[in-house]
Protein backbone atom coordinates (compact mmCIF):
# COMPACT_ATOMS: atom_id res chain seq x y z
CA UNK A 1 0.00 0.00 0.00
CA UNK A 2 1.81 3.14 -1.22
CA UNK A 3 0.98 6.80 -0.64
CA UNK A 4 0.01 7.18 -4.31
CA UNK A 5 -2.33 4.18 -4.13
CA UNK A 6 -4.04 5.60 -1.05
CA UNK A 7 -4.50 9.01 -2.69
CA UNK A 8 -5.83 7.52 -5.90
CA UNK A 9 -8.43 5.49 -3.99
CA UNK A 10 -9.49 8.50 -1.90
CA UNK A 11 -9.80 10.69 -5.02
CA UNK A 12 -11.91 8.10 -6.80
CA UNK A 13 -14.21 7.67 -3.81
CA UNK A 14 -14.81 11.39 -3.26
CA UNK A 15 -15.32 11.94 -6.97
CA UNK A 16 -18.17 9.43 -6.79
CA UNK A 17 -19.58 11.17 -3.71
CA UNK A 18 -19.51 14.53 -5.53
CA UNK A 19 -21.24 12.92 -8.51
CA UNK A 20 -23.70 11.23 -6.10
CA UNK A 21 -22.63 7.83 -7.34
CA UNK A 22 -21.54 6.54 -3.89
CA UNK A 23 -24.35 5.72 -1.51
CA UNK A 24 -22.37 3.91 1.16
CA UNK A 25 -22.13 5.14 4.75
CA UNK A 26 -18.87 5.71 6.59
CA UNK A 27 -17.37 7.86 9.29
CA UNK A 28 -16.87 10.68 6.81
CA UNK A 29 -19.79 10.05 4.49
CA UNK A 30 -23.50 9.71 5.06
CA UNK A 31 -26.07 7.60 3.30
CA UNK A 32 -28.10 9.14 0.50
CA UNK A 33 -31.29 10.97 1.32
CA UNK A 34 -31.73 14.56 2.48
CA UNK A 35 -32.96 13.61 5.95
CA UNK A 36 -30.01 11.33 6.60
CA UNK A 37 -27.51 13.94 5.37
CA UNK A 38 -29.00 16.65 7.59
CA UNK A 39 -29.09 14.26 10.53
CA UNK A 40 -25.39 13.47 10.04
CA UNK A 41 -24.52 17.17 9.77
CA UNK A 42 -26.37 17.93 12.99
CA UNK A 43 -24.70 15.00 14.76
CA UNK A 44 -21.23 16.44 14.18
CA UNK A 45 -22.12 19.96 15.33
CA UNK A 46 -23.94 21.93 12.63
CA UNK A 47 -27.06 23.76 13.78
CA UNK A 48 -30.40 23.88 11.95
CA UNK A 49 -29.87 27.59 11.34
CA UNK A 50 -26.43 27.02 9.79
CA UNK A 51 -27.72 24.25 7.54
CA UNK A 52 -30.55 26.48 6.24
CA UNK A 53 -28.18 29.42 5.62
CA UNK A 54 -26.17 27.77 2.83
CA UNK A 55 -26.90 25.96 -0.47
CA UNK A 56 -28.39 22.52 0.21
CA UNK A 57 -26.19 20.92 -2.46
CA UNK A 58 -23.11 21.88 -0.42
CA UNK A 59 -24.06 19.50 2.39
CA UNK A 60 -22.87 15.94 1.92
CA UNK A 61 -23.00 14.95 5.59
CA UNK A 62 -19.21 14.72 5.65
CA UNK A 63 -16.85 15.46 8.50
CA UNK A 64 -16.47 14.79 12.20
CA UNK A 65 -17.04 18.28 13.61
CA UNK A 66 -17.93 21.88 12.83
CA UNK A 67 -14.69 23.92 12.81
CA UNK A 68 -16.48 27.17 11.94
CA UNK A 69 -18.38 27.05 15.24
CA UNK A 70 -15.27 27.35 17.40
CA UNK A 71 -12.87 29.22 15.12
CA UNK A 72 -13.99 32.73 16.20
CA UNK A 73 -13.98 33.94 12.59
CA UNK A 74 -13.82 37.73 12.25
CA UNK A 75 -15.04 40.10 9.55
CA UNK A 76 -12.41 40.94 6.93
CA UNK A 77 -10.29 37.83 7.51
CA UNK A 78 -8.91 35.52 4.85
CA UNK A 79 -9.81 31.92 5.67
CA UNK A 80 -8.55 28.71 4.06
CA UNK A 81 -10.56 25.47 4.21
CA UNK A 82 -8.56 22.28 3.60
CA UNK A 83 -10.54 19.61 1.78
CA UNK A 84 -13.46 21.91 1.12
CA UNK A 85 -15.70 19.32 -0.56
CA UNK A 86 -19.05 20.76 -1.59
CA UNK A 87 -18.25 23.99 0.28
CA UNK A 88 -20.26 23.71 3.51
CA UNK A 89 -17.55 25.18 5.75
CA UNK A 90 -16.45 27.68 3.10
CA UNK A 91 -19.95 29.14 2.87
CA UNK A 92 -20.45 29.22 6.64
CA UNK A 93 -17.11 31.02 7.02
CA UNK A 94 -17.99 33.37 4.16
CA UNK A 95 -21.11 34.47 6.02
CA UNK A 96 -18.87 35.44 8.93
CA UNK A 97 -15.99 37.21 7.14
CA UNK A 98 -18.42 39.38 5.17
CA UNK A 99 -17.79 41.12 1.85
CA UNK A 100 -14.52 42.58 3.15
CA UNK A 101 -13.14 39.08 3.80
CA UNK A 102 -12.39 36.06 1.66
CA UNK A 103 -12.64 32.27 2.03
CA UNK A 104 -10.59 29.87 -0.10
CA UNK A 105 -11.43 26.20 -0.43
CA UNK A 106 -8.80 23.69 -1.58
CA UNK A 107 -9.72 20.13 -2.60
CA UNK A 108 -7.76 17.45 -4.47
CA UNK A 109 -10.85 16.10 -6.21
CA UNK A 110 -11.68 17.90 -9.45
CA UNK A 111 -15.34 16.92 -9.33
CA UNK A 112 -15.67 18.35 -5.77
CA UNK A 113 -14.20 21.68 -6.90
CA UNK A 114 -16.65 21.80 -9.82
CA UNK A 115 -19.55 21.06 -7.47
CA UNK A 116 -18.43 23.72 -4.99
CA UNK A 117 -18.15 26.35 -7.76
CA UNK A 118 -21.70 25.55 -8.89
CA UNK A 119 -22.93 25.86 -5.29
CA UNK A 120 -21.17 29.23 -4.90
CA UNK A 121 -22.84 30.52 -8.05
CA UNK A 122 -26.24 29.23 -6.94
CA UNK A 123 -25.84 30.82 -3.52
CA UNK A 124 -24.61 34.17 -4.88
CA UNK A 125 -21.28 34.05 -3.00
CA UNK A 126 -18.74 36.59 -4.30
CA UNK A 127 -16.23 36.33 -1.46
CA UNK A 128 -15.24 32.68 -1.99
CA UNK A 129 -12.74 30.91 -4.20
CA UNK A 130 -12.16 27.19 -4.85
CA UNK A 131 -8.82 25.75 -5.95
CA UNK A 132 -7.75 22.30 -7.07
CA UNK A 133 -4.77 21.16 -5.02
CA UNK A 134 -3.35 18.85 -2.38
CA UNK A 135 -2.90 19.85 1.26
CA UNK A 136 0.75 18.70 1.12
CA UNK A 137 1.36 21.27 -1.64
CA UNK A 138 -1.09 24.13 -1.22
CA UNK A 139 -1.63 26.47 -4.22
CA UNK A 140 -1.28 29.60 -2.05
CA UNK A 141 1.43 32.16 -1.32
CA UNK A 142 3.41 32.32 1.92
CA UNK A 143 1.89 34.29 4.82
CA UNK A 144 -1.38 34.89 2.97
CA UNK A 145 -4.21 33.69 5.27
CA UNK A 146 -5.41 34.52 8.77
CA UNK A 147 -7.11 31.22 9.60
CA UNK A 148 -7.00 27.63 8.38
CA UNK A 149 -9.89 25.29 9.06
CA UNK A 150 -10.33 21.64 8.15
CA UNK A 151 -12.99 19.04 8.80
CA UNK A 152 -11.80 15.41 9.00
CA UNK A 153 -9.49 15.76 5.99
CA UNK A 154 -5.90 15.76 7.24
CA UNK A 155 -6.43 12.14 8.31
CA UNK A 156 -6.76 11.31 4.60
CA UNK A 157 -3.09 12.07 3.96
CA UNK A 158 -0.39 9.54 4.88
CA UNK A 159 2.13 12.33 5.65
CA UNK A 160 0.51 14.74 8.09
CA UNK A 161 3.81 16.42 9.02
CA UNK A 162 4.18 17.74 5.45
CA UNK A 163 0.57 18.94 5.48
CA UNK A 164 1.03 20.89 8.70
CA UNK A 165 4.28 22.46 7.49
CA UNK A 166 2.36 23.67 4.43
CA UNK A 167 -0.36 25.09 6.67
CA UNK A 168 2.31 26.88 8.70
CA UNK A 169 3.81 28.31 5.50
CA UNK A 170 0.63 29.89 4.17
CA UNK A 171 -0.50 31.33 7.52
CA UNK A 172 0.36 34.87 8.51
CA UNK A 173 2.41 35.31 11.68
CA UNK A 174 -0.03 35.08 14.58
CA UNK A 175 -2.50 33.23 12.34
CA UNK A 176 -4.35 30.26 13.73
CA UNK A 177 -5.78 26.88 12.87
CA UNK A 178 -8.98 25.16 13.97
CA UNK A 179 -8.88 21.53 12.89
CA UNK A 180 -11.57 18.87 13.33
CA UNK A 181 -10.19 15.37 13.03
CA UNK A 182 -10.29 11.85 14.45
CA UNK A 183 -7.60 10.45 16.74
CA UNK A 184 -7.28 7.03 18.32
CA UNK A 185 -7.13 5.75 21.86
CA UNK A 186 -5.79 2.22 21.76
CA UNK A 187 -4.61 -0.17 19.05
CA UNK A 188 -6.46 -0.45 15.73
CA UNK A 189 -6.39 -3.84 14.00
CA UNK A 190 -3.81 -4.17 11.20
CA UNK A 191 -6.62 -5.24 8.88
CA UNK A 192 -8.18 -1.78 9.28
CA UNK A 193 -4.86 0.08 9.04
CA UNK A 194 -4.21 -1.62 5.68
CA UNK A 195 -7.69 -1.08 4.27
CA UNK A 196 -8.13 1.40 1.41
CA UNK A 197 -11.77 1.76 2.43
CA UNK A 198 -10.78 2.63 6.00
CA UNK A 199 -8.31 5.21 4.67
CA UNK A 200 -11.10 6.91 2.73
CA UNK A 201 -13.27 6.82 5.88
CA UNK A 202 -10.69 8.87 7.87
CA UNK A 203 -9.97 5.90 10.17
CA UNK A 204 -6.90 4.02 8.91
CA UNK A 205 -4.82 7.21 8.88
CA UNK A 206 -5.80 8.31 12.39
CA UNK A 207 -2.98 8.88 14.90
CA UNK A 208 -2.85 8.57 18.66
CA UNK A 209 -3.87 11.94 20.16
CA UNK A 210 -0.46 12.87 21.61
CA UNK A 211 1.34 11.89 18.41
CA UNK A 212 -1.10 14.05 16.42
CA UNK A 213 -0.58 17.03 18.73
CA UNK A 214 3.20 16.61 18.56
CA UNK A 215 3.05 16.60 14.75
CA UNK A 216 1.42 20.04 14.89
CA UNK A 217 3.99 21.33 17.39
CA UNK A 218 6.91 20.09 15.29
CA UNK A 219 5.53 22.03 12.31
CA UNK A 220 6.19 25.19 14.36
CA UNK A 221 2.84 25.89 16.00
CA UNK A 222 2.46 27.12 19.57
CA UNK A 223 -0.41 26.97 22.08
CA UNK A 224 -1.62 23.68 20.62
CA UNK A 225 -4.72 22.66 22.55
CA UNK A 226 -7.80 20.48 22.25
CA UNK A 227 -10.82 22.76 22.68
CA UNK A 228 -13.51 20.15 22.13
CA UNK A 229 -13.66 16.36 22.02
CA UNK A 230 -16.19 13.58 22.12
CA UNK A 231 -16.36 9.86 21.78
CA UNK A 232 -16.88 9.06 18.06
CA UNK A 233 -19.55 6.52 17.23
CA UNK A 234 -22.17 5.93 14.58
CA UNK A 235 -24.67 3.22 13.59
CA UNK A 236 -22.91 0.24 12.07
CA UNK A 237 -19.45 1.17 13.37
CA UNK A 238 -17.11 -1.83 13.47
CA UNK A 239 -17.23 -3.33 16.98
CA UNK A 240 -13.43 -3.34 17.07
CA UNK A 241 -13.41 0.45 16.80
CA UNK A 242 -15.88 1.29 19.54
CA UNK A 243 -14.23 3.21 22.35
CA UNK A 244 -11.09 3.77 20.27
CA UNK A 245 -12.04 6.74 18.08
CA UNK A 246 -12.21 10.31 19.39
CA UNK A 247 -13.41 13.31 17.42
CA UNK A 248 -11.37 16.33 18.49
CA UNK A 249 -11.12 19.99 17.56
CA UNK A 250 -7.63 21.42 17.86
CA UNK A 251 -6.61 25.06 17.99
CA UNK A 252 -3.05 26.32 17.50
CA UNK A 253 -1.21 29.57 16.72
CA UNK A 254 1.59 30.28 14.24
CA UNK A 255 4.38 31.67 16.38
CA UNK A 256 7.70 33.11 15.14
CA UNK A 257 10.28 30.38 14.59
CA UNK A 258 12.98 32.23 16.53
CA UNK A 259 10.84 33.24 19.49
CA UNK A 260 12.67 30.86 21.82
CA UNK A 261 16.09 32.20 20.87
CA UNK A 262 15.24 35.81 21.65
CA UNK A 263 15.29 35.27 25.40
CA UNK A 264 18.40 33.73 26.88
CA UNK A 265 18.89 33.69 30.64
CA UNK A 266 22.17 35.29 31.60
CA UNK A 267 22.53 33.39 34.84
CA UNK A 268 22.77 29.69 34.02
CA UNK A 269 23.28 28.77 37.66
CA UNK A 270 20.14 30.38 38.98
CA UNK A 271 18.01 27.29 38.84
CA UNK A 272 14.92 29.03 37.49
CA UNK A 273 15.05 27.02 34.27
CA UNK A 274 14.82 23.68 36.04
CA UNK A 275 14.02 21.91 39.28
CA UNK A 276 17.39 22.49 40.91
CA UNK A 277 17.41 25.09 43.69
CA UNK A 278 20.34 27.06 45.06
CA UNK A 279 20.03 28.42 48.59
CA UNK A 280 20.41 32.17 48.86
CA UNK A 281 22.99 33.83 51.06
CA UNK A 282 20.35 34.98 53.51
CA UNK A 283 18.91 32.53 55.97
CA UNK A 284 15.34 33.67 55.43
CA UNK A 285 15.12 33.14 51.64
CA UNK A 286 14.50 29.91 49.82
CA UNK A 287 14.91 29.35 46.10
CA UNK A 288 16.84 31.48 43.62
CA UNK A 289 14.77 34.62 44.10
CA UNK A 290 14.62 35.35 40.38
CA UNK A 291 10.93 36.13 40.62
CA UNK A 292 11.28 38.14 43.77
CA UNK A 293 10.21 35.17 45.83
CA UNK A 294 11.15 35.53 49.49
CA UNK A 295 9.72 33.41 52.27
CA UNK A 296 10.00 35.38 55.47
CA UNK A 297 10.50 33.75 58.83
CA UNK A 298 7.11 33.31 60.44
CA UNK A 299 6.12 32.65 64.02
CA UNK A 300 5.65 29.03 64.96
CA UNK A 301 2.12 27.75 64.65
CA UNK A 302 0.12 28.58 67.69
CA UNK A 303 2.33 31.51 68.77
CA UNK A 304 0.09 34.42 69.63
CA UNK A 305 0.57 37.86 68.14
CA UNK A 306 -2.35 39.29 70.07
CA UNK A 307 -5.87 38.15 70.70
CA UNK A 308 -7.60 39.82 67.78
CA UNK A 309 -11.01 39.02 69.26
CA UNK A 310 -12.08 42.61 68.87
CA UNK A 311 -12.74 42.07 65.16
CA UNK A 312 -11.01 42.51 61.83
CA UNK A 313 -7.83 44.38 61.09
CA UNK A 314 -8.27 48.16 60.53
CA UNK A 315 -8.19 47.92 56.73
CA UNK A 316 -11.11 45.47 56.68
CA UNK A 317 -13.50 47.01 59.20
CA UNK A 318 -16.12 47.83 56.58
CA UNK A 319 -19.43 46.01 56.70
CA UNK A 320 -19.13 42.42 55.46
CA UNK A 321 -21.81 41.11 53.15
CA UNK A 322 -23.42 37.82 54.01
CA UNK A 323 -21.63 34.78 52.55
CA UNK A 324 -24.10 32.91 50.37
CA UNK A 325 -22.10 29.66 50.56
CA UNK A 326 -21.83 29.39 46.78
CA UNK A 327 -18.42 29.17 45.17
CA UNK A 328 -17.57 29.90 41.53
CA UNK A 329 -19.74 27.75 39.36
CA UNK A 330 -23.11 29.15 40.41
CA UNK A 331 -24.18 29.72 36.83
CA UNK A 332 -27.50 27.97 37.20
CA UNK A 333 -28.97 24.57 36.51
CA UNK A 334 -27.84 22.70 33.40
CA UNK A 335 -29.91 19.81 32.03
CA UNK A 336 -28.03 16.64 31.20
CA UNK A 337 -27.22 16.91 27.49
CA UNK A 338 -25.69 13.46 27.10
CA UNK A 339 -26.69 11.56 23.97
CA UNK A 340 -27.11 8.22 25.78
CA UNK A 341 -29.99 7.64 28.20
CA UNK A 342 -29.56 5.79 31.48
CA UNK A 343 -30.17 2.05 31.22
CA UNK A 344 -33.36 0.81 32.88
CA UNK A 345 -31.44 -1.68 35.03
CA UNK A 346 -28.02 -0.05 35.58
CA UNK A 347 -24.94 -2.04 36.54
CA UNK A 348 -23.37 -1.06 39.87
CA UNK A 349 -20.05 -2.94 39.88
CA UNK A 350 -17.05 -2.00 37.76
CA UNK A 351 -13.74 -3.74 37.05
CA UNK A 352 -10.28 -2.17 36.90
CA UNK A 353 -10.03 -2.71 33.15
CA UNK A 354 -13.04 -0.47 32.49
CA UNK A 355 -11.72 2.27 34.77
CA UNK A 356 -8.36 2.16 32.97
CA UNK A 357 -10.11 2.57 29.62
CA UNK A 358 -12.26 5.38 31.03
CA UNK A 359 -9.25 7.27 32.39
CA UNK A 360 -7.37 6.91 29.09
CA UNK A 361 -10.39 8.27 27.24
CA UNK A 362 -10.77 11.15 29.70
CA UNK A 363 -7.14 12.17 29.40
CA UNK A 364 -7.31 11.93 25.62
CA UNK A 365 -9.97 14.64 25.76
CA UNK A 366 -7.88 16.92 27.97
CA UNK A 367 -8.90 15.90 31.50
CA UNK A 368 -5.84 16.29 33.73
CA UNK A 369 -6.87 14.61 36.96
CA UNK A 370 -9.47 12.03 37.98
CA UNK A 371 -10.57 11.17 41.51
CA UNK A 372 -13.27 9.09 43.14
CA UNK A 373 -15.31 9.80 46.25
CA UNK A 374 -18.77 9.71 47.81
CA UNK A 375 -20.77 12.91 47.98
CA UNK A 376 -20.96 14.33 51.48
CA UNK A 377 -24.47 15.80 52.03
CA UNK A 378 -22.81 19.01 53.26
CA UNK A 379 -21.42 19.58 49.74
CA UNK A 380 -24.86 19.60 48.09
CA UNK A 381 -25.95 23.17 47.32
CA UNK A 382 -29.27 22.79 45.50
CA UNK A 383 -30.62 19.69 43.80
CA UNK A 384 -30.21 16.44 45.70
CA UNK A 385 -28.12 14.12 43.49
CA UNK A 386 -29.59 10.85 42.25
CA UNK A 387 -26.37 9.00 43.02
CA UNK A 388 -23.74 9.67 45.68
CA UNK A 389 -20.82 7.91 43.99
CA UNK A 390 -18.77 10.61 42.28
CA UNK A 391 -16.08 10.69 39.60
CA UNK A 392 -14.35 14.07 39.94
CA UNK A 393 -12.60 15.62 36.92
CA UNK A 394 -10.27 18.59 36.48
CA UNK A 395 -9.45 20.60 33.34
CA UNK A 396 -6.70 23.20 33.04
CA UNK A 397 -7.56 26.88 32.77
CA UNK A 398 -5.51 28.22 29.86
CA UNK A 399 -2.85 30.89 30.09
CA UNK A 400 -5.08 33.26 28.11
CA UNK A 401 -7.57 33.35 31.01
CA UNK A 402 -4.87 33.94 33.61
CA UNK A 403 -3.25 36.75 31.61
CA UNK A 404 -6.49 38.61 30.76
CA UNK A 405 -7.51 41.36 33.23
CA UNK A 406 -10.99 41.12 34.77
CA UNK A 407 -13.70 42.23 32.38
CA UNK A 408 -15.94 41.03 29.56
CA UNK A 409 -13.12 39.37 27.59
CA UNK A 410 -11.89 37.47 30.64
CA UNK A 411 -15.42 36.37 31.42
CA UNK A 412 -15.92 35.22 27.82
CA UNK A 413 -12.78 33.06 28.03
CA UNK A 414 -13.81 31.80 31.43
CA UNK A 415 -17.29 30.83 30.23
CA UNK A 416 -15.82 29.09 27.16
CA UNK A 417 -13.71 26.89 29.43
CA UNK A 418 -16.75 26.04 31.55
CA UNK A 419 -18.60 25.08 28.36
CA UNK A 420 -15.69 22.97 27.15
CA UNK A 421 -15.50 21.20 30.49
CA UNK A 422 -19.23 20.58 30.41
CA UNK A 423 -19.10 19.07 26.91
CA UNK A 424 -16.23 16.79 27.86
CA UNK A 425 -18.09 15.68 30.98
CA UNK A 426 -21.20 14.85 28.93
CA UNK A 427 -19.08 12.79 26.50
CA UNK A 428 -17.50 10.87 29.38
CA UNK A 429 -20.95 10.32 30.84
CA UNK A 430 -22.01 8.80 27.50
CA UNK A 431 -19.02 6.48 27.61
CA UNK A 432 -19.98 5.21 31.07
CA UNK A 433 -23.65 4.78 30.16
CA UNK A 434 -22.77 2.87 27.00
CA UNK A 435 -21.31 0.17 29.24
CA UNK A 436 -24.50 -0.28 31.26
CA UNK A 437 -23.92 2.12 34.15
CA UNK A 438 -26.20 5.02 35.09
CA UNK A 439 -24.88 8.57 35.44
CA UNK A 440 -25.87 12.12 36.33
CA UNK A 441 -23.67 15.02 35.26
CA UNK A 442 -22.84 17.79 37.73
CA UNK A 443 -22.09 20.62 35.28
CA UNK A 444 -18.99 22.68 36.22
CA UNK A 445 -20.98 25.91 35.91
CA UNK A 446 -23.97 24.55 37.78
CA UNK A 447 -24.75 24.89 41.45
CA UNK A 448 -25.63 21.34 42.43
CA UNK A 449 -22.37 20.66 44.28
CA UNK A 450 -19.53 22.55 45.94
CA UNK A 451 -16.73 21.40 43.66
CA UNK A 452 -13.53 22.42 45.47
CA UNK A 453 -14.36 20.45 48.65
CA UNK A 454 -15.51 17.57 46.44
CA UNK A 455 -12.10 17.53 44.74
CA UNK A 456 -10.42 17.61 48.14
CA UNK A 457 -12.47 14.64 49.35
CA UNK A 458 -11.49 12.77 46.18
CA UNK A 459 -7.84 13.24 47.15
CA UNK A 460 -6.96 15.40 44.14
CA UNK A 461 -5.55 18.23 46.24
CA UNK A 462 -6.42 20.60 49.08
CA UNK A 463 -8.26 23.89 49.31
CA UNK A 464 -6.11 26.99 49.72
CA UNK A 465 -7.01 30.29 51.38
CA UNK A 466 -8.62 31.53 48.16
CA UNK A 467 -11.16 28.71 48.34
CA UNK A 468 -9.70 27.13 45.20
CA UNK A 469 -8.58 23.53 45.00
CA UNK A 470 -4.78 23.25 44.69
CA UNK A 471 -3.45 20.14 42.96
CA UNK A 472 0.08 18.93 42.11
CA UNK A 473 -0.68 18.92 38.39
CA UNK A 474 -2.34 22.34 37.98
CA UNK A 475 -1.91 24.28 41.21
CA UNK A 476 -5.05 26.46 41.56
CA UNK A 477 -5.78 26.85 37.82
CA UNK A 478 -8.49 24.29 37.08
CA UNK A 479 -12.17 23.84 36.42
CA UNK A 480 -13.87 20.96 38.21
CA UNK A 481 -16.85 18.84 37.26
CA UNK A 482 -18.27 15.53 38.42
CA UNK A 483 -20.12 12.52 37.11
CA UNK A 484 -22.43 10.93 39.68
CA UNK A 485 -22.91 7.26 38.95
CA UNK A 486 -24.50 3.97 39.94
CA UNK A 487 -21.03 2.40 40.31
CA UNK A 488 -20.69 1.39 43.96
CA UNK A 489 -17.11 0.09 44.02
CA UNK A 490 -15.18 3.14 42.84
CA UNK A 491 -11.58 3.22 44.18
CA UNK A 492 -12.19 5.90 46.82
CA UNK A 493 -9.07 7.27 48.55
CA UNK A 494 -8.94 7.08 52.33
CA UNK A 495 -5.91 9.37 52.73
CA UNK A 496 -5.11 12.80 51.33
CA UNK A 497 -1.38 13.55 51.18
CA UNK A 498 -1.99 17.24 50.45
CA UNK A 499 -3.17 18.23 53.94
CA UNK A 500 0.01 20.29 54.51
CA UNK A 501 -1.20 22.99 52.07
CA UNK A 502 -3.26 25.09 54.58
CA UNK A 503 -0.22 25.48 56.83
CA UNK A 504 1.84 26.83 53.94
CA UNK A 505 -1.00 29.09 52.75
CA UNK A 506 -1.32 30.56 56.23
CA UNK A 507 2.30 31.69 56.06
CA UNK A 508 2.01 32.93 52.48
CA UNK A 509 -1.15 35.04 52.12
CA UNK A 510 -0.31 36.31 48.62
CA UNK A 511 -3.83 35.62 47.33
CA UNK A 512 -5.29 37.75 50.13
CA UNK A 513 -3.11 40.71 49.24
CA UNK A 514 -3.76 40.27 45.50
CA UNK A 515 -7.56 40.40 45.71
CA UNK A 516 -8.68 43.86 44.50
CA UNK A 517 -12.16 43.45 45.97
CA UNK A 518 -11.12 42.32 49.49
CA UNK A 519 -13.12 39.13 49.04
CA UNK A 520 -10.63 37.30 51.26
CA UNK A 521 -10.67 38.55 54.85
CA UNK A 522 -8.00 37.60 57.37
CA UNK A 523 -9.04 37.34 61.02
CA UNK A 524 -7.06 36.47 64.12
CA UNK A 525 -8.50 34.07 66.61
CA UNK A 526 -8.10 34.25 70.38
CA UNK A 527 -5.41 31.57 70.14
CA UNK A 528 -3.28 33.75 67.90
CA UNK A 529 -3.94 31.74 64.77
CA UNK A 530 -5.22 33.17 61.50
CA UNK A 531 -8.62 32.48 60.00
CA UNK A 532 -9.60 33.36 56.45
CA UNK A 533 -13.15 34.17 55.48
CA UNK A 534 -14.20 34.15 51.83
CA UNK A 535 -16.88 36.74 51.03
CA UNK A 536 -18.55 35.36 47.90
CA UNK A 537 -20.60 38.52 47.30
CA UNK A 538 -17.38 40.50 46.81
CA UNK A 539 -15.65 38.05 44.46
CA UNK A 540 -15.77 39.14 40.81
CA UNK A 541 -14.24 35.91 39.52
CA UNK A 542 -17.52 34.46 38.30
CA UNK A 543 -18.81 37.72 36.83
CA UNK A 544 -15.65 39.26 35.36
CA UNK A 545 -13.29 36.30 35.01
CA UNK A 546 -10.94 37.62 37.70
CA UNK A 547 -7.90 35.39 38.30
CA UNK A 548 -5.65 37.63 40.40
CA UNK A 549 -5.68 35.12 43.27
CA UNK A 550 -4.50 32.40 40.87
CA UNK A 551 -1.85 34.50 39.19
CA UNK A 552 -0.32 35.53 42.51
CA UNK A 553 -0.28 32.02 43.98
CA UNK A 554 3.18 30.42 44.36
CA UNK A 555 1.61 27.08 43.45
CA UNK A 556 0.83 28.57 40.03
CA UNK A 557 3.99 30.62 39.65
CA UNK A 558 6.51 28.04 40.87
CA UNK A 559 4.67 24.75 40.92
CA UNK A 560 3.58 22.28 43.57
CA UNK A 561 6.95 20.49 43.91
CA UNK A 562 8.84 23.76 44.37
CA UNK A 563 6.46 25.01 47.06
CA UNK A 564 6.52 21.66 48.88
CA UNK A 565 10.32 21.76 48.91
CA UNK A 566 10.30 25.24 50.48
CA UNK A 567 7.70 24.17 53.04
CA UNK A 568 9.74 21.14 54.07
CA UNK A 569 12.92 23.21 54.41
CA UNK A 570 11.26 25.78 56.63
CA UNK A 571 9.73 23.11 58.85
CA UNK A 572 13.07 21.28 59.07
CA UNK A 573 14.77 24.52 60.18
CA UNK A 574 12.12 25.17 62.81
CA UNK A 575 12.48 21.64 64.09
CA UNK A 576 16.26 22.00 64.34
CA UNK A 577 15.85 25.20 66.34
CA UNK A 578 13.52 23.49 68.79
CA UNK A 579 16.05 20.72 69.29
Secondary structure, 3 states (H helix, E strand, C coil): CCHHHHHHHHHHHHHHHHCCCCCCCCCCCCCCCHHHHHHHHHHCCCCHHHHHCCCHHHCCCCCCCCHHHHCCCCCCCEEEEECCCCCHHHHHHHHHHCCCCEEEEEECCHHHHHHHHHHHHHHCCCCEEEEECECCECCCCCCCEEEEEEECCHHHCCCHHHHHHHHHHHEEEEEEEEEEEEEECCCCCHHHHCCHHHHHCCCCCCCEHHHHHHHHHHCCEEEEEEEEEEECCCCCCCHHHCCCEEEEEEEEEECCCCHHHCCCCCCCCCCCCCCCCCCCCCCCCCCCCCCCCCCCCCCCCCCCCCCCCCCCCHHHCCCCCCCCCCCCCCCCCCCCCCCCCCCCCCECCCCHHHHHHHHHHHHHCCCCEEEEEECCHHHECCCCCCCCEEEEEEEECCHHHHHCCCCHHHHHHHHHHHHHHHHHHHHHHHHHHCCCECEEEECCCCCCECHHHHHHHCCCEEECCCCCEEECCCECCEEEEEEEECCCCCCCCCCCCCCCHHHHHHHHCHHHHHCCCCCEEEEECCCCCEEEEECHHHCCHHHHCCCHHHHCCHHHHCCHHHHHHHHHHHHHHHHHHHC
